[in-house]
Amino acid sequence: EKFNIDVPIQMLLEQQTSAAGSIAEFIAKTKANVFNSPDSVSSITLARDSVLPDELRASIVKAVEVAGDYKRKHKHVLLTGATGFLGAFLLDDILKEDSRTITYCLVRGSNNEAAKERIKKKFEFYRIPWEKDYDERIKVYASDLLKSDFGLSKETLKMLETTVDEIFHCAADLNALLPYEKLKTINVDSTIKLLEIASSDHLKVFHYISTIGVLPHSAQNPHEGTTCTPSEMLPSSGYSQSKWVSEQLIKRAGSLGLPTTIHRPSSIMKRWITYDQ
């Protein structure tokens, strides 16, 4: 308030141990107009990166044409970001919505067991009960969104393409200080890869967790259809720019027939549960 600068709430939620230093650096860079400097990403770059690759377009069109041939009794969900603040609660909600749902989680870790242990620790930290059937219904694969094919084996990737019915892309690097170019691989290229999975073998429903930060501060009473142009994104952080580009990719995939939904959380806070003694 003193500097008249909006600080992303993600800094407080995701960088708890160094929040003060991160906020101070963010304020200093904003005051110095670093995010609007000549070295900042251009609207041309954002527009270029928001175009679907030709092979992906063709894959989506083909999947849409044969979509009526695929049906499954039980839902199989692919989720990224299960160890994040929002992702952990989202995973729990997905499993509770339908007791038959199987969820495949892509999580960083030295192996599948280590990756699954990270989810369990997050559930414990956020006081989310680990239900007795979660070990069977949560399938975890050690992966890295920065790597080609997320570091998954060809066999695992093929299994996901043929098994999954719905995708929730919740993972992202939330660092509000990094420029767009540093965040493109993990925040944009990962979206493209997941869209490829969504259109491989059969058509899948695609959910994308974005942010209200893709909208300019000048937007009055924004609603579901509110959007903006690349030039309006320039004053924003690289994080918001990367989310904006991903949104455009998903909207274009949706226009081709891929079932898509974009969710734009604003302020995300912990839910408090009172237990009877």
N, C-alpha and C positions, 0 to 999 in steps of 0.2 A: 504494500500500500504506500509506503514511504517513497518508493521509486516509481510508482505508477506502472508496474510491470506484472503481468500475469505469469505466475510460476506454475508449470505443469504439476498436477497432483501426483503423477506417477513417480516424481522424484522422491516424494515422501514415502510412498508405498514400496518402491522397489530398491531404493538406495538408503535404507534406514541408518546404516552405520556411517555414511558419509554425506548425509543429506545437506548439512549446513555448508560444506565445501562446494557441493554441486550447485546449490542454489546461488551461492555467492559468485561462482564462475558464470552461471547462466545470466545473472543480472549484469555482470561486468561486460559480457559479450553482447548482450542486448543493447546496453547503453552505448557501446562502441559501434553499434550497427553492423556487427560482424555478419549476421544472418542476411543482410541486404547488401553486402560488399560485392564488388565486381567479380570476386572469386566464387560467389554463391552460384548454385545451380540455376540454369536459365529455364524459362518457360518452354523453350524449344526442346530442351532435354527431357523435361517432364512429359511433354506431349509425345515425344518419340518413344519413350519407355512405356507409355500407356497403350501402345498398339499391340494387339495379339500377334504372336508369331504365326506365319502361314500354316505350318504343320499343326499347330494347336487349333486354329480355326477349322481346318479340315477334319481333325479328330472330333471336335464338338459337333459339327454338322453331321458326320457319320453316326455318332452316338445318338443324336436326336432322331435320326431317321429310323433307327431300329429300337428305340426306347420301349415300344409297346411289347417287345418280346421278352422282357426281363421282369420277373416277379420273385419275391422272397417272403416267407412267412415272418421271419424275425429280422429285426434291424441290426445291422453291423455298422458301427460308427468309427471313423478315423478322427482322432483328436490330436492337435498339436498344442503345446503350451500348458500341459496338465500340471506342471509344477509351479505355475505362476499363481498370483493371487486370485485372479478371475478364473483361470483354467481349472484350479482344484475344485472350486464350487460348481463350475460348469460340468465337470466330469461326474460329480456326485449327483447332480440334477438329471443328467442324461441317463444314468443307471437307475435312478429312482422312478423315472417317468414310465419305464417299461422293464419289468423284471426279467424279460427275455433278451434284452439288449446286450450285445457283446461290444466292448470298446477297445480299439487298438490305439495305443498311445505312442507317439514318437517323442522320446525323451533322451537328453544327453546322459551318457554314462559309459563306463568301461565295458560293460556287458549288459545283457537284458535284465539280470537280477539286480545289478547295481542301479540301473535306471528305474526299476520298479520300486526299489527301496527309497529312492528320492521322492516318489509320489507318496509313499506311505508316511514319510517324515513330514511332508507338507500337510497331509491330512491331520496328522497329530498336532502340528504346530497351529493349524487353523481350527482345531477342535472339531473336525469333521469325522463322525464315526465311520470306522472301516467295517462295513457289514461283512457277515460271515461268507457271503458268496462273491465278494469282490475279487478275491484271488483267482477265481475261475473266470470271472466276467471281464476282468481287465487284463488285456494282453499288451505287454510293454516291449518295445524294441529300441535298443540303444541306437541313437542316430544323431546327426548333426545337420541342421538346416543350411549350414555354410558349405557343406560338401556336395559333390555331385551325387544325384539320387539320394541325398540326405545320408549318404554313407551306408545305405541298406544294400544287402545282397540282391542279385537279380531274382532269386527265388522268393525272397520276402516281398520285394516290390511287386512281383507278379501276383502273389497271394493277395496283397492289398487291392490291386486293380480288379481282381476277379471276385473278391469277397465283400468289400465295403459297399454300403448303400448310401452313406451320408458322411460328409466331411465337415468338421468344425476347425477352421484355421484361427487359433487363438494366440499362437506364439508370435513374438516380435521382440526386437531390440528396442527398448523404450528410452534409450539414452537421448535426451533432448539437446545435448551439446554437440553430438556428432553431425557432420554434414550429410546430405543426401547420399553422396557417392559412397560413404562408408557404411551406410545402412541398406543400400540397394540389394546386395546379395541376400541378406537374411530376411529383409522385409518385403522385397518385391519379387526377386527370383524364386523364392520359396512359394509364393502365390502362384506363379506360372507353373511350377512343377506340380503343385497340388491340383491345379486346373487340368493338367495333363492326366493325372490319376483319375480325376472326376469324369473324364471323357474316354478313358481306356476301358475296353471290354464291354462296359455298359454305362449308361448315364447315371450319375450320382447327384444327390442334392448337395449344394455347396453353401455353407454358412461362413461368413467372414466377419471377424471381430475387428472393427475399425475404431475410430475415435471421433468425438465431436470436434477435435482439433483440425479436421480437414476443412472446416468452414471458416471463413474470414470473420474477424471480430465484428465486422460491420453487419453481419447477417442478423436480421431482426426476426424474432420468433421463428427460428428454423424448424422445418418439419421433415418428414421422410424424403420428400422429393428435392429438398434444398441441396444445391451443389454450387460449385464455383469454377472459375477458369484457372489455368496454370499461373497466369500473372498475378491473380489474387492470392495464390499460395506462397509467393516469394517471401513475404515478411515472416512466414511461419518457420518452424524448425525443420530440420532434415527429417525428423521422425514423422511429422505431419505430412510432409511432402511425399514420403515413401508410402504412407497409408493412402494418400490421395491417388497415387499412381496405381496401387493395387485395386482401389475401388473402381477406377476406370477400366482396368483389365476385366474385372468381374462383371461390370455392367455390360461390357461388350460381349462377354461370354454368355450372359443372360439374354442379350438381344438375339443370339443365335439359337436359343432354346434350352440352354443349360439352366436347371432350376437353381436360382441363387437368392440369397438373402444377405444384406449388409446390415450389421448391428453397430451402432455408434454410441458406446457408453460415454458418459460424461464423468461425473464424480463417482468413483467406486470406493466404498468404505466397507469395513468389516461388519459382518452380521453378528449380533450378540445373542447368545443363547443362555437362558437362565435355567439351570437344572434344579429340580426339587431335591432337597436334602433328605 
